[in-house]
Amino acid sequence: MSEQLADELEAINSIYGDGTLSPSDDSPSTYILTLPGEITSSTLRLQFPPAYPDEPPVVLGTHSSGEHAKRGAAARDLALFRDAVGEVYEPGQVCLFDAIEQVKELIAAVTTAEKEDEEEQDVEEENGKRVSSYDATAATHDTQTGGGDLGPEPPWTLSLPMIELKSTFVARCAPVTSPQQAAQYLQHLLASDKRVRAATHNITAWRIRGPNGTSFQDCDDDGETAAGGRLLHLMQLMDLWDTMVVVTRWYGGQKLGPRRFALINGAARDAFVRAGLVDEENKQEGKKKKGGK
């Protein structure tokens, strides 16, 4: 063992704990490196050539994956440590401390990414269950919420479901005569339909003509920034009054970007058409005449 390797052996065990780097029974030039416990439980087999540190250490393979290790974790750690040695080694300079610190950062980054992927997959699966269990034509009431005390079922007209990248959008509209009635309809919906209540967003908008020339209009994003305002603007463009609309979104695990606003408004418009609030033929004729002038 060279003097530099002996000094490095002592330094590594002093920094990371006794037994972090220990001789192997296989060969005098082979050592077992136990990677720091806070990042992994893997142990690796290293071989130091007689000319080390003028020549780099050789990472022979995995010695042990440790208890409770995830499948494939040891192979991942082996590959990352080889990459770390390749990055930090310089001829004539000992490199184990730098390699260990480098692999700690690499493993931490990979572990964080894996956790994020698992969490995103869990969210996607959960939302997928919610979407797959939803029947847009027959909502099942949640009797445990006391839905019977909320009054009669609002006269909703539903759109066809719009699905893109596993996100599902369903709109429903109903005639209303006051802001209080609109709020009551929304409360009834959330209390009586558990799938709607568990959705990612329930975006609402309404426009109501009151007595003596008064009018009321309002909207709610429900966490989908700017969506409520866009929905209200659609109603203004379509000159719809005494109507409310609720667009429900179940997030599918993939971001849609600005495209989501078109899907929200598209679902709402389909509900308006199905409710007979929009004369499709007149709208199309109006567009043709306007274009011909």
Secondary structure by P-SEA (a helix, b strand, c coil): ccaaaaaaaaaaaaacccccbbbbcccccbbbbbcccccccbbbbbbbccccccbbbbbccccccccccccaaaaaaaaaaaaaaaaccccccccaaaaaaaaaaaaaaaaaaaaaaaaaaaaaaaaaaaaaaccccbbbbcccccccccccccccccccccccccbbbbbbbbbbccaaaaaaaaaaaaaccccccccccccccbbbbbcccbbbbccccccccaaaaaaaaaaaaaccccbbbbbbbbbcccccccaaaaaaaaaaaaaaaaaccccaaaaaaaaaaaaac
